């Protein structure tokens, strides 16, 4: 296997996330607090000097815990992970397992990954929703991505439907300043919700396809052009309890978020140290009117897009509800399609800082004129804290 040449750490977001701060609007009742559910770590916390253990990225005690859940590491890596029997599919919060399988996500496998279809099948409920926003045509991000939007990347995972793809964003870890290994995405990118359990072989690739090459050109691209900072496998996952119990229904979309803790497939430096940037998360759950201009970034996969080019949309947020008595979601006009799911939504805080305020969750069935994402309030903050505390040293 050819080695991956890591690019220098990014200097920042340049103008890619340059959003215009706006004044606050009318107030609104905060969304109800949701409940986080943590996934069990399948490897030890990444140590800057490396960790000992089984040689598979697992400490012996955690490898033993996998066996207690019926997971034999050798059989898993030999293909047992392909068994999606509903009776044995691990779905509870503490059941998350994601051992590294070296070389699994090669460029060809990445290109074959598809987007989760359910992300574009939900329709907005009538009560509590503003009028449908006008479509905003998604714009290609400037290349190289590592100089313009380095924290944004692609998340690859396996599901019963095959190789799948979402988007994600590197976010700050309050207990590891400058050394975060945390990635924000959507709940439906890590867990099947009501219909199943945790997805498998979850890996994050920041600044995927750094030069914005076409699918055909990627066939002959060098590894560092495809994953300039390498690959980062999830060793812990947290999503909301609402998503685990009801994910995929209209009641659960307002809780469709997740936080991953990742480890490098190669090397020992943290994700933030390697890439050079991570974004704070805004857990104040501002109303759409208060949020001002929102920018959504991601890698849309469904037609007319091809999944290998990073795009962005900027619009003012409006309100949307998916079911009675559920929290309000943000909605913006945007032509990005599935595959952009999980991609970060950003706003400028009053102090001028750009922060993640939501993530792409759903869009309209049969068209691609808007996107909706959850408000990130107390439940989302608790999920973020749960991951941070788990790996604090």
N, C-alpha and C positions, 0 to 999 in steps of 0.2 A: 504494500500500500504506500502510495506517495505521501510524504509528510505535508502538513498544512502550514503554510507560512502565515503567521499571525501578523496582522497589520498593526501599526502603531496605535496607541490609544487615541480615541477621538478627542478633539479639542472642545467639543460641545455640540449643540444642536444647530449651530449657525442660524440660518433664516428659516429652516424647515418647520419649526414649531413657533414661528413668530406670529403670535395671535395678538389681537388688539384687545386690551382690557376695556371693559365697559362698566357703567354704573349699575347699581342694584335696582331691581324692580320690586314689585309687591311681594310681601311675605306669603308663606304657605305652610300648612301644617306639615311637620317633618314626617317622613315615611316611618312606618312601624319598624322596630328593630328586628332584624332577622338573626338567625342563629347559625354560627359557623360550625362546620364539621371537619375535623382534621383527618387526613389520611396518614397511615403509619409509615414511618420512614423505612425505606428499603436499603439504606446505607448510612454509614456514620456521617456526621457533619464534616464537610470538607475542611481540611486543615491546610493552611498555607504551606506547611512543610510536608504534606501528604499524610496518609493514615495507614496504620497497619491493619491486618485482618486476614481474610481468606484469600486474598489475591484477586477477588472479583469485585472489588469496591465495597465489600461488605465486612463488617466486623463479625466475629464468630457468634456473638450473642444475637445479633440481628439475623444472621443466617439461620440460626436455630429457631428464631421466632417465625421465619418464613416456613420452615418445615412444619411447625405447629399449626400453621394455616393450610397445610397440605401442599406447600410449594417446595418441590425438590429443585434446587438451583440448576443442577446439571440437566435434568429433564426439561426444565423451563427453557433453558437456552437452546436445547436441541429441538424445540418446537412445541413443547407442552403449552406454551403461552397461547397457541392458536386454538386451544379448547375453550369455547365460549358457552359451554353448557350452563344453562340458567341456574341449575342446582348448585354449581360449584363456582360460578362467577362471583368474585369478591366484590361486594358492593358497599359494605358498611364503612363508616369513617375510618376506623382503625385498620382496615384491610388493605389499604393501598400498598402495592408492591411494584417495583419498576427496576429490576436489576439491569445493569448495563450489558448489552450484547454487542461486543466489539465489532465494528464494521457493518452493523445491520443497515444503518441509514446511509447507503452510498448514494451518489448523485442520481443514478437511474431509479432507485426506489423512491427518492424524494420527488422526482418528476412524475411518478405514477400516482402520487397521493391525490386524493379527491377531497372536496369540501363536504362537511356534514349537511345533508339536505334539509334537516329540520330547522335550520337557522332562517329559512326564508318562507316558512309555511304559516307562521302565526299572523293573524290579523288583529288589528287594534280593536279594543272594546269601544263602545259608543260613549259611555259616561266618563267624564273627566279628561277627554282627549281634545286637544286643539285641532283645528283643521289640518288636513294633510299638507305638509310643507311642499313647496315647489322643488322639483329635482335639482340637485346641484351636481354638475358633471365632475366626476373624480379626476384629479390631475396627477400625472406621473410625478413621482418624487425625483429630484435631481440626483444625478450620480456623481461620484461614488456615494452610496448610501452611508458609508461609515463617516463621511464628513457632514452629512446633512440630517440623518435620522438614525444614528447608530443604535439607540435603545430599542428600536422596533425590529422585530424579526418574525420568523415563522416557527410554529410549533407543529411537529410531526408526531403522529401517534397511530396505533393500530386499533381497529374496532372490528366487530363481526362483519361489517360491510367492506373491510379491506383497509388499505393504507389511507390515512386521512390527514388533513392539514388545517391549521388555524393560524392566527396571528397572536403576538404577545409583545409585552413591553417590559424592559428592565426597570424595576422600581427600587427605591432606597430601603435599606434596612436600618431602623433607628439604633439597633444594638451593635451594628457592625459598620460604622460610618466609613465610607470610602471602599468598603469590601463586601458589598451586597451580592448575594446569590439568589435574589428573589425576582420572579417574573410574574406579571399580572396578565390574566387572560379570562376567558369565559368559562363558566361551569360546564357547559356542554362540550367543551374541548378536552375535558379530563374525565368526565363521568356521564354515563348514559342516562342518569336520572331514574325516573319511574320504571323504565323498561329494562334496566340492567345495572351494571356496576362500573368499576373503574376501568378506563381504557389503559392500554399497555404500550410499552416501548416509547414513552413520551420523551421527546427531546426538543430543545430550543436552539435555533440557529439565528443569532443576531445578524442584521444587515445581509440577509440571504441574497445571493445573486448581486453582489455589491456593485457591479458595473451595469446592471439593468439589461443583461443580454437576453435575446429571444430564446424560446425553448430549443430551437434547432442549434443555435450557437452554444447553448449550455452543454450540448452533447460532447463538445470538444474543449470545454473550459477546464482550467486548472482548478484543483480543489480549493485554493485560497480565493478564487473568484466566486465560488459557490457558497462556501462558508468561511468568510474571512477571519472570523474569530474562533473557529472550531464549533464543536457541538457540546451541548450541556444537557445532561440527562437529569430528569426530575427524580429526586430521592425523597421527596415529601410533597404532599398536596393537601390543600384545604379548599373546600367549597362550602356553600351554605347548606344547612340541614334541610332547608326547603327544597333546594335543588336535588339532593340525594333522594328525598322522599317523593317529590312531585315533578321533577325535571322533565320538560317536554310538554307540560300542560300550560295553559294560559295563566294559571295561578302562580307558576314558578318563574316566569321570565324576569320579573323584577329582582330576583335573587340569583341571576345567572352570571356569577363571577367566580373566579378562583385565583388562588395564589400558589405558585410553585416555588419550591426551593430546589436549586439545581446544583450539579457538580460537573466540572469539566471532564469530558471523556479523555482528554490528554492534558497534562500539566497540573499545576497545583494552585495557580493564582485564582482569585475570585473573579466572578463574571464582571463586576463593576471595575475592578482593577484592569482587567484585560481590555474591555471595551472603552473604558475611560469616562463613562457617564451613567447615571441612573436618575430617575425622576422621582420627586416626592408624590405622595397620593393625597388628594384633597378629600377628606372624609367629612366635610361640613355639609354635604348633601344640599348644595344651593338649589333653589328652584330654577327651572329653565330660564325664567326671566332674569334671575340674579347671576346666572352662570355666564351670560354674555356670549361672545363668540366662542364656539367649540370647534376644535379640529379633530377629525378622526383619521387615523393612519392604519394601513393594513395591506395585505396581499390578496386582492379579490381573485377567486379561482373560477367561479361559474361564469358562463358566457355573459357578455362578450369578452371577458378577461381570460388570461391564461395561467394565473397563479404565480408567475415568476417576477412580476413587476410590482414594486411598491407604489401605492397610490395614496392620495389624501383628499379630504373634503373639509371645507370650512363653512360653517353656517351658524345662525343663532338657534338655540335650542327651543323646542316647544314641548308641551305636555302630551303624554300618551299613557293610557291604561289598557291592560290586556284582559282584565276580568274585574268584576265588581269587588270592592273592598280590598283591592291590592294596591301597593304603593305606585305612585306616579313614576314613569320612566321618562328619560330624555328622548326626544326624537329630532333628527335633523334631516334635511334634504341631502341625499347622497346616492350616486349611482353605483357605488361599490356593491358587490354581490357576496355570496357565501365564500368562505376562504378568508375574508377580512374579519370573520368572527373572532372575538377575543382581542382584536387590535385596540390599542389605547385611544381614548378620547381625552383631549387636553384643553385646559383653559389657563388664562393668566390670572393669578391671584392679585389681590389689591397691592401686595408688596412688589409686584412685577415678576414674580417667579412663575415659571410654567410648571403646572402640575397635572397629573393624571386625575380625571374626574369621573370617568366611566369607561366602559368597554363595549365594543359592538356585540350585540346579542341577537337581534332579529331584524328582519326586513319583511316587506309585503310579499305574499304569495303571488307568483305569476308576473312580477315586475321588479324593477330595481330602482325605485325613485327615492326611497328613504331608508334610514337605519334607526334603530332604537337601542338604548343601553340603560342599565340600571343606575339609580342613584346610589352612591356609596356612603352609607351612614354608619350607624353603630355596629351593625352586624358585619359589614365589610371591614371595618377597623379592627374588630375582634379577630377576624380571620387573619388579617395582616399581622397582628400582634402575636397570634398563636404560632405562626411560622417563625417570626423573629425571636420569640422566647425559646423556642425549641432548639435553635442553633446558636443561641447567645453563649459567649464564653467570657 
